[in-house]
Amino acid sequence: MGIEGFGADFMFFLGDDDEASFIYGLVNLALFLANVMVESIKTDSCDEPNWQHVSGRYAISNSCGQDGRSYGDEGCEEYSCPVDPLMEITAATSDNQDRAPPPLHCKPGSGDGYYSGYYSSQTAMEITNTPYSNTAGRTDVEGCCWWGRGALLTRGTCNIGKLNYYIGKRAADEGRPSLYPDIDFCTNPEATCSSSSPESLRWKTAMLEWSERVQRYTNENWVYLTKLEYFVDAGMVDDSFVKMVCRILANAWNEAGSTQIRMEDERVENFYMIANNIFDIQSLIAKKTQQPSMTSNGIQPLLPVIYTPVVKLPAPTYSPIAPPSIMFEPTVPAPWMQTNDVPLPTPLPVSVGNDDATTETPTNYPGFIIGLDGNASTRMPVYSGVWLLVAAVVSAALL
């Protein structure tokens, strides 16, 4: 997506050859991942979950739109999918939490006798045939098949229609290059999350939406790529830029920004965690600013070349030390458990869950060790999962 693109005049921005542009590309990727973490990774779902409720009652008609939106009415000229009132679809995935509502669905029928009702998390029961509406006033699910899907939960007849236009069947039918010429996103919007579709599809649809709606966003006072450069060059300290990007993604058709962005603070925190703790972009910025400036004649001075001889170390004669581990200090019995007659036992280091661990534990790491070799009995550090996510997204971006 960052090299081949989408068969259009835009692609996912990963930067160009120069160092400054590379940093801009990393920040763009961090912003993308920060929103993905909120939209789909948090609930581990490809389909949009039914998340909006009042006192534990979730409207079944949230399929039609949540947070006051009406996905079937979010159309745009040239791209929109037509709304088919006879379409009947059930989401392939949903929130996996206890007492979570059932997957979103759509089916024909409206008015008396077709009220979709609500789901009660208190009783874990679905109450049907009662006129319980979502925040937009819908009490049925007819034609409401346009909920979010994919890593960014691409929603609405316009955005899903763009998938069909750029990478789906419509592109192939009109003689343009298509990544998925056999998938008609308009007649089967659930294709993104279908078990028969490649898992990479949910990432590519998200990267297409980000590239088309966020990276190309512009109005008379705000141009995304220009603001991105300003944000990085100023040291990445302006939270308002990050929040504006989230607003563009979540509610681009309402530039006045009157709607509160769901989980906005978490999106901002995710960005800084990825940018600073995973990508370490601040170090790259500091390195760039420390480079020599131009001389008076306009020629950049050459940096000194330091030769460092390569020393080959002998192969180790002992078994490799186990993968990085989480350390827990030994527990000393509480004072009320200690006696004068029985001496306290000396805590011994213990290695758990690591078949390749050496029999000796380094003396500078006393305590209880849990190996990080990937077994089910072990636990990974907080950022390991994000590293795996970054690796997967970068791989998709380079295809």
Secondary structure, 3 states (H helix, E strand, C coil): CCCCCCCCCCCCCCCCCCHHHHHHHHHHHHHHHHHHHHHHHCCCCCECCCCCCECCEEEHHHHHCCCCCCHHHCCCCCCCCCCCCCCCEECCCCCCCCCCCCCCEECCCCCCCCCCCEEECCCCEEECCCCCCCCCCCCCCCCCCCCCECCCCECHHHHHHHHHHHHCHHHHHCCCCCCCCCCCCCCCHHHHHCCCCCCHHHHHHHHHHHHHHHHCCEECCEEHHHHHHHHHHCCCCCHHHHHHHHHHHHHCCCCCCCCCCCCHHHHHHHHHHHHHHHCCHHHHHHHHHCCCCCCCCCCCCCCCCCCCCCCCCCCCCCCCCCCCEEEECCCCCCHHHCCCCCCCCCCCCEEECCCCCCCCCCCCCCCEEEECCCCCCCCCCCCHHHHHHHHHHHHHHCC
